[in-house]
Amino acid sequence: MNFEQFWSKLSKEKKNIRLETSSRKQGFSFSFNDQFDEVVVVPESTNIPRHILRNDFHNVWNKFKEINGDPYRPAFYQRVTHNASYILAIMNHLLKGDKVS
């Protein structure tokens, strides 16, 4: 799956979907906001929405393709974004084993 296909699939997620981060098992919900072409993540620990832009997802996507080993480890993305844990959980949920290209 390439990034455009992934973003198209993600943009269809209008209702809140509950997931957990892979490393700390922190619960959160997310949905897609068409108006701003962004993903809104609401961590259960704070209930404060985080707005994650397409560019953040794209940066993680590009880094993801370069990683040897487990690309779902948030530590690899510290310099890319502060929302890597959420982005990776969403990618894992939507990719369901598909390869990233």
N, C-alpha and C positions, 0 to 999 in steps of 0.2 A: 504494500500500500504506500502510495506517495503522500506527501503532506496535504495536497489539495483534496485528495480523496478522504483523508482523515478529517480535515476541517469540515468538509461537507457532511460527513457522518456526525461529527460533533455538533454541528449547527442544527441538527434535528432533535437534539436533547433539550426540549422546552420545559419539561417538568423536573422537579428536584429529584436527583438520584443520590442515594446515600452510598458513600464509599469509605474506606479507611486508607490512611497512608501506609505504605509498606513497612517502613522502618519503625515507627513508634505506635502504629495501630490507632492513630487519632482519627476519630470519625468526622466526616464533613459531608455536606451536600453540595451539589453543583447543578447549574442549569445554564443554558445558552441564552444570551441577550441579543436578539436580532438588531435592535435599535443601534447598539454600539459595536456590534460584531465582536463580542467578548464573552468570556465565561465568568460567571459569578459563583464564587466558592464561599460557603459559609461554614467555618469550623465550628464544631459543636462546643468546643472549649470556650469560645468567646462570643459566638453568634454575631460577629462583626463581619459583614461581607467584604470579600477581597475581589477586586475586578482584575482579571488576568486577560491581557490583550493577545491578539493573534500573534504578534511579533514575539512575545515571550514563549508561546508554544512552538513557534517556528525555530527559535534559537535552541530550545531544548531538543527538538526533533533533529536538528543538524548535528548537535553534539552527541545525541543518542546513537547516530549512525557511525560515529567515529570510535566508540568505546569498545575495547576488547575486554571481555568478562561480562559481568552482570550490569547491563545498562540501566537497570531500575534502582540503582543505589543513588540516592539524592546527593551524596557527597561529591559526586562527579560534576555537579552543576552549580556549585556554590558561587562561582564567578559569573554564571549565566543569569540566574534569577533567584529570588528569595522564595519563590513559590514552586520549586522543583518537586517537592513531595506531593503536592496536589496534582501538578501536571503529569507526573509519572503514574500516579494512581489512575488518572483519567485515561491516559494512553493505554495502560495495561487493560483497563476495563473495555475500551473500544477496539483495541487491536485483536484481542482474543487469539493470540498466536500468529497473526499475520506478520509477515516480514516488513520491515521499514525500508523504504527506498527513497 
